[in-house]
């Protein structure tokens, strides 16, 4: 595969990071409320018939205490 650049920008749309994750353990962590992020299009390399891009997305949601109505 080729392409797949990761772009992270701040809330003013200024680029903070632009990179390609190439190794199997390469990781980026973001706080969604602080940034915008995207992965650009990937394509099969010239001369190849297929390619793979594996992605794992983990989303953490803060726990909040539930209150009961009296």
C-alpha positions in Angstrom: 0.0 0.0 0.0 1.0 3.6 -0.4 -0.6 6.8 0.9 -2.5 6.8 4.2 -0.9 9.9 5.7 -2.2 10.8 9.1 -3.0 14.5 9.6 -3.7 16.0 13.0 -4.7 19.7 13.2 -5.5 21.9 16.2 -8.9 23.6 16.5 -7.6 26.6 14.5 -6.8 24.1 11.7 -3.0 24.4 12.0 -1.2 21.2 11.3 0.3 19.6 14.4 1.4 16.3 12.8 1.5 14.8 9.4 3.1 11.4 9.2 2.7 7.8 7.9 2.5 4.9 10.3 4.7 2.3 8.8 5.5 -0.3 11.5 2.9 -2.7 12.9 3.0 -1.1 16.4 3.1 2.6 15.3 0.5 4.5 17.3 -1.1 7.9 17.6 -3.3 9.0 20.4 -5.5 12.1 20.3 -8.1 13.8 22.5 -11.0 14.4 20.0 -12.1 17.6 21.7 -8.7 19.2 21.2 -7.9 18.3 17.6 -9.2 17.1 14.2 -7.7 14.1 12.6 -7.9 12.1 9.4 -6.2 9.4 7.5 -5.7 10.1 3.8 -6.6 7.6 1.0 -4.5 4.4 0.6 -3.9 2.7 -2.8 -2.2 -0.5 -3.9 1.4 0.1 -5.0 2.2 0.2 -8.7 2.9 -3.4 -9.9 1.1 -5.0 -7.0 -2.4 -6.7 -7.2 -3.5 -6.3 -3.6 -2.6 -4.6 -0.3 -3.7 -4.4 3.3 -4.2 -1.7 5.8 -5.1 -2.8 9.3 -6.5 -0.2 11.8 -7.5 -0.6 15.4 -9.5 2.2 17.0 -9.9 2.3 20.7 -12.3 4.9 22.2 -12.3 5.8 25.9 -15.3 7.4 27.3 -15.0 8.9 30.8 -17.2 7.3 33.5 -19.6 9.6 35.3 -21.6 8.9 38.4 -25.3 8.4 37.8 -27.6 10.3 40.2 -31.0 9.2 41.1 -34.0 11.6 41.1 -35.6 11.9 44.6 
